[in-house]
Amino acid sequence: DVDWSNRLSAMFSTPFVVATAALTGEVAPQSPLCDADVRALASRVRLVEAADLTARLPGERAARVTVSFDDGTSLTCEVPNPV
């Protein structure tokens, strides 16, 4: 959902955070909320539970990100405890 109504809701929006980081290299309190490129990319972000990562709880709170490109290739990164 790319309909964040204020800065707080944007900062808790995974699509906003992922899109902003991908396009600007950082996410900061002053990150623009109305940037058309951020909104366009955020609309393509999908969250999917990975059963293998869920099974590692509570000892590990892993995260995995996969970026799929228009040419069919993809890049994946997994971090065991990102926070």
N, C-alpha and C positions, 0 to 999 in steps of 0.2 A: 504494500500500500504506500503510495507516494504522496498521500494527502496529509502530511504532517502540518499541524496548524501553528506551531510555535517552536522556538529553539529547543525547549526541553523535549518535546515529542520527537523532534528530528534526531536529537542526540541518542535517543533510545530506539531509533528506527534502524534496524540492521541494513535495509536497502540504502538508506541515506548515508550511513557510515561507510559501507562498502563502496558505494559509488563515489563519494567524496574522496576517500582515500585513494581509490584507483585513478581518479582524474587529477588530483592535486598533490598526492603524496603525503597528505596529513589530514587529520580531522581536528578542528579546533573550535572553541566556542564562537569565534567570529566567522566560521564557514558560512557562505551564503546559502540561504534556504531556497531561493527562487531561481537558482541557476538552471537553465533549460537542459544543459548537458547532464548535470547531476540527476535531474528528474527523469530524463530519458533512460540513462543507465540504471537508475534505481528501479525503474519499472520492469527491468529484466532480471533483477536479483530474485532468486528463489531460495527459501530455507527448507531443507529436507533433513529429517532425523536420520542418522546413521546408526543402525542397531549395534554395530560393532563398537562404536564410540560410547553409546549409552551403556553397554555392558561393562564398561570400565569404571563407571561410577560406583561408589563415591570417591574412590582413591585417586582417580584421574578425571579431569574435566577437559577432555580433548576437544579440539575443533579442527575441522577440515574445510578447506576452501578449494573449489574447482572452478576455474575460469574456462569457459568453452568459447571458442572463436568461430567466426562465420565460415572459415575454411575447413571446419571439422576437427581441428586439433584442440587440445586442452592442456592446461597446466594445473597441477594439484599440489597443495601444501598442507601438511598436517602438523599441528603443534599439540603436545601432550597436556600442557597447562598454560594456556595463553594469558590468563589474568593473574 
